[in-house]
Amino acid sequence: MLFVVVGALLVVMKLTEFGVVADWSWLTILLPFGLAVAWWAFADGTGLTQRRAMDKMEERKQERRQRHMEALGLNWRRDKRVAVIREARKVEPPKAAPVKKTEQERHNRDVITAFLPSRQEPLPSTQQASIAAEDKPA
């Protein structure tokens, strides 16, 4: 926008033949307009213009939310501070001591887990062969 304003001032000064600008060439006078076009092409190409518009919309949305919250009587700033304070005050309960198992409970666990396939020990190869021979019908 600055390039356009400077260009407009230079054109007006050239047409009214005011000061030193009257002796400048038209190419020099119109240069700010070319720079403005180049800047706009760069800003649009990199997404700068779109980002600025999105930031402005987010800002307006946040202000609107704050106005509505205050109109409803909800103090969102206070609620946020209270939540932070409550989180800081939160105390974790002490860890309980491990429960000691009785001898009977240990025995029951061992009996139950003894029959799981992962707990069974593999048989030696000679025993497997004799068991396989016994399983075959004659």
C-alpha positions as CSV (number, residue, x, y, z in Angstrom):
1,M,0.0,0.0,0.0
2,L,2.9,2.3,0.7
3,F,4.2,1.9,-2.8
4,V,0.8,3.0,-4.3
5,V,0.7,6.1,-2.0
6,V,4.2,7.1,-3.0
7,G,3.5,6.4,-6.7
8,A,0.3,8.5,-6.5
9,L,2.2,11.4,-4.9
10,L,5.0,11.2,-7.5
11,V,2.4,11.3,-10.4
12,V,0.6,14.3,-8.8
13,M,4.0,16.1,-8.4
14,K,5.0,15.3,-12.0
15,L,1.7,16.5,-13.4
16,T,1.8,19.8,-11.4
17,E,5.5,20.1,-12.2
18,F,6.3,20.5,-8.5
19,G,9.9,20.5,-7.3
20,V,12.6,18.2,-8.6
21,V,10.1,15.5,-9.6
22,A,9.1,17.6,-12.7
23,D,12.5,16.8,-14.3
24,W,12.3,13.0,-13.6
25,S,11.4,10.5,-16.3
26,W,8.0,8.8,-16.3
27,L,9.7,5.5,-15.8
28,T,11.0,6.6,-12.5
29,I,7.6,8.1,-11.5
30,L,5.8,4.8,-12.3
31,L,8.4,2.6,-10.6
32,P,6.5,2.4,-7.2
33,F,3.4,1.0,-9.0
34,G,5.6,-1.8,-10.5
35,L,7.1,-2.5,-7.1
36,A,3.5,-2.6,-5.6
37,V,2.5,-5.2,-8.2
38,A,5.6,-7.3,-7.5
39,W,5.0,-7.1,-3.7
40,W,1.4,-8.2,-4.1
41,A,2.4,-11.1,-6.3
42,F,5.0,-12.2,-3.7
43,A,2.6,-11.9,-0.8
44,D,-0.2,-13.8,-2.6
45,G,2.2,-16.5,-3.8
46,T,3.6,-17.3,-0.4
47,G,0.2,-17.2,1.3
48,L,1.1,-14.2,3.5
49,T,-2.1,-12.4,2.6
50,Q,-4.2,-15.4,3.4
51,R,-2.4,-16.0,6.7
52,R,-3.0,-12.4,7.8
53,A,-6.7,-12.6,6.9
54,M,-7.0,-15.9,8.9
55,D,-5.3,-14.4,11.9
56,K,-7.6,-11.4,11.8
57,M,-10.6,-13.7,11.6
58,E,-9.4,-15.8,14.6
59,E,-8.8,-12.6,16.6
60,R,-12.4,-11.4,15.9
61,K,-13.8,-14.8,16.7
62,Q,-11.9,-14.9,20.1
63,E,-13.1,-11.4,20.9
64,R,-16.7,-12.4,20.1
65,R,-16.5,-15.5,22.3
66,Q,-15.2,-13.4,25.2
67,R,-18.0,-10.9,24.8
68,H,-20.6,-13.6,24.7
69,M,-19.1,-15.4,27.8
70,E,-19.1,-12.1,29.7
71,A,-22.7,-11.4,28.6
72,L,-23.7,-14.8,29.9
73,G,-22.1,-14.1,33.2
74,L,-19.3,-16.7,32.8
75,N,-15.9,-15.5,33.7
76,W,-13.7,-17.7,31.6
77,R,-10.5,-16.1,32.8
78,R,-11.3,-17.0,36.4
79,D,-12.3,-20.5,35.5
80,K,-9.0,-21.0,33.7
81,R,-7.0,-19.8,36.7
82,V,-9.0,-21.9,39.1
83,A,-8.4,-25.0,36.9
84,V,-4.6,-24.3,37.0
85,I,-4.7,-23.8,40.8
86,R,-6.7,-27.0,41.3
87,E,-4.3,-29.0,39.1
88,A,-1.3,-27.6,41.1
89,R,-2.9,-28.6,44.4
90,K,-3.8,-32.1,43.3
91,V,-2.0,-34.6,45.6
92,E,-1.6,-38.2,44.5
93,P,-2.6,-40.7,47.2
94,P,0.3,-42.6,48.8
95,K,1.1,-45.9,47.2
96,A,-0.3,-48.9,49.1
97,A,2.0,-51.5,50.4
98,P,2.0,-54.7,48.4
99,V,-0.4,-57.3,49.7
100,K,1.3,-60.4,51.0
101,K,-0.1,-63.6,49.7
102,T,-0.7,-66.5,52.0
103,E,0.8,-69.9,51.5
104,Q,-2.5,-71.3,50.4
105,E,-3.0,-68.5,47.7
106,R,0.5,-69.2,46.4
107,H,-0.2,-72.9,46.2
108,N,-3.5,-72.3,44.3
109,R,-1.8,-70.1,41.8
110,D,1.0,-72.6,41.2
111,V,-1.5,-75.4,40.7
112,I,-3.6,-73.4,38.3
113,T,-0.6,-72.1,36.2
114,A,1.1,-75.5,36.2
115,F,-1.4,-76.7,33.5
116,L,-0.9,-73.8,31.2
117,P,1.0,-74.7,28.0
118,S,3.5,-71.9,28.5
119,R,4.4,-73.3,31.9
120,Q,4.9,-76.9,31.0
121,E,8.3,-78.2,30.4
122,P,9.0,-80.0,27.1
123,L,9.5,-83.7,27.4
124,P,12.9,-85.2,26.5
125,S,12.9,-86.9,23.0
126,T,13.1,-90.4,24.4
127,Q,10.0,-89.9,26.5
128,Q,8.1,-88.4,23.6
129,A,8.9,-91.4,21.4
130,S,7.7,-93.8,24.1
131,I,4.5,-91.8,24.6
132,A,3.9,-91.7,20.9
133,A,4.4,-95.5,20.7
134,E,1.9,-96.0,23.5
135,D,-0.7,-93.8,21.8
136,K,-0.6,-95.8,18.5
137,P,-3.2,-98.5,18.2
138,A,-1.9,-102.0,17.6
